[in-house]
Structure formats: structure tokens, C-alpha cells
């Protein structure tokens, strides 16, 4: 992990997120699902990367023609204490594919962070509104202040499919002031989408995966 675990605190109430994943999955839940009724979904698990433990969405070992179709997700349900609580985390996206293709008008491989809305519930309209086609991709050092459920932002490659791309480690902060006293679920997911029948059932091309680390409260 990139650093230590920090608590979210409110008076005498402390909620430890295990956001450095050094204790394994801890309070976090991994999951996966297909896309448009196809595919098994991507893997989601904690790995020791040699620089501590990080949550890995997808797999760097997936080979063209055999890449799972669908999504991988890690989620955490927790209570936001009273007061202005901020949650900061690091993410890194690595991809051979594009997040969005202007040629087809479709989304392909994206990293997505949403609140109280699972990956399968996020719509392309939300992605468009969040700037996931281009200008809203891969924020770094940005503070989001969500006031309702939905997609917060996307990550991914805006270049050409088949080109290797690495976002490097980036960080964002979620200011959860509008959810004080509420129970929320944070979702972080990676998608691998395919639209043509030859690739439907885990026969995808152009791999994408991501890492999450150091999720902590302030």
C-alpha cells in the first residue's frame, strides 16, 4: 500500500476503512458481472504488488482473444458521520483499449467511481454528463462534492485502441458533506465491453485493469 490506514472520525465514533488493504479484503466487497447479457466479468481481489497490498480490478495477465467481458467492482458500505467528512483515495488505470470511440459512438473500457449506484446501473447518459468521452477522464487532485446517487467520474484511455497507456497514480477526494449521518455505498469498477458476437463470451481484445489504494477519511 502507498501509506497507512486513516479513520473517519466523528466525536467518539471511528470507522476504519482498511483502505490500504494490508489486512486483505477486510470490510470491502469484490464482485463482477457481464455486459449486455454476455461474459463472466473481470476478476476483483487484493494482491501484493511488491509495494504492499492493493485492490486489483481486472488482470494484467489477460490475453487478446481470451479477455473476460463485463466488469469488476470493489465496494464498501459505511456510515458518513456528522460533520464534513472527506474520503481520499488513489487509483491507477492501465489499458490497451479506449474508454470511448468516436468512430462507433460507444464506450469500451472504463474505470468508474459511483455512489449508491452499482456499475450495472450507471447509464451512458451519466457517462456523457461526467465527461467520460474525453475532458472528464482521469481527474487528479480534484475534489468532488456529490449531492445525490450516481456516477462521479471515469478513467480510461482517450487515444487509440491497441496502444499501451498507463495513467500513473492519481488521487481524488470526495467531500461527503451532503450525506452526513447517512449510510452510503461507494463503488469502484473497471469495464471491458464488447459489442460484436465473436467477442461476447470472454473472447475480448485489448486488456484494461486498474488498482485502488490508500482509501482514507479526513
RANOR-V811103 format. One record per backbone hydrogen bond with DSSP energy under -1.0 kcal/mol. CO is the residue of the C=O (numbers start at 1). NH is the residue of the N-H. E is the energy in kcal/mol with one decimal. If there is no record, write none. Layout:
[[CO NH E] [CO NH E]]
This chain:
[[8 15 -2.5] [10 13 -2.8] [13 10 -2.3] [15 8 -2.1] [18 21 -1.3] [19 215 -1.7] [21 24 -1.6] [25 28 -2.7] [29 75 -2.4] [31 73 -2.6] [33 71 -3.2] [35 38 -1.5] [38 35 -2.9] [43 58 -3.4] [45 56 -3.0] [47 54 -2.5] [52 49 -2.0] [54 47 -2.7] [55 212 -2.1] [56 45 -1.9] [57 210 -2.3] [59 62 -1.3] [63 66 -2.5] [67 204 -2.3] [69 41 -2.1] [70 192 -3.1] [71 33 -1.8] [72 190 -2.2] [73 31 -2.4] [74 188 -2.2] [75 29 -2.7] [76 186 -2.4] [78 184 -2.9] [80 181 -3.2] [83 85 -1.0] [85 176 -2.9] [86 218 -2.3] [87 174 -3.4] [88 216 -2.8] [89 172 -1.9] [90 213 -2.0] [91 170 -2.6] [92 211 -2.3] [93 167 -2.9] [94 209 -2.5] [95 165 -1.8] [96 162 -3.9] [98 109 -2.3] [99 108 -2.2] [101 105 -2.3] [106 101 -2.6] [110 191 -3.0] [111 155 -2.8] [112 189 -2.8] [113 152 -3.3] [113 153 -1.2] [114 187 -2.8] [115 150 -2.5] [118 121 -1.5] [123 127 -1.8] [124 128 -2.7] [125 129 -2.2] [126 130 -1.9] [127 132 -2.7] [128 131 -1.4] [131 134 -1.1] [131 136 -2.4] [134 137 -1.8] [142 173 -2.4] [144 175 -3.6] [150 115 -2.5] [153 113 -2.2] [154 138 -1.6] [155 111 -2.3] [157 99 -3.1] [160 163 -1.7] [165 95 -2.7] [170 91 -2.7] [171 141 -3.8] [172 89 -2.1] [173 144 -3.1] [174 87 -2.5] [176 179 -2.1] [177 180 -1.1] [179 182 -2.4] [182 80 -3.0] [184 78 -2.5] [185 116 -3.1] [186 76 -1.7] [187 114 -2.1] [188 74 -2.3] [189 112 -2.8] [190 72 -2.1] [192 70 -2.7] [196 199 -2.2] [197 200 -1.1] [199 203 -1.4] [200 202 -1.7] [204 65 -2.2] [204 67 -1.5] [207 96 -2.6] [209 94 -2.9] [210 57 -2.8] [211 92 -1.8] [212 55 -2.3] [213 90 -2.6] [216 88 -3.0]]
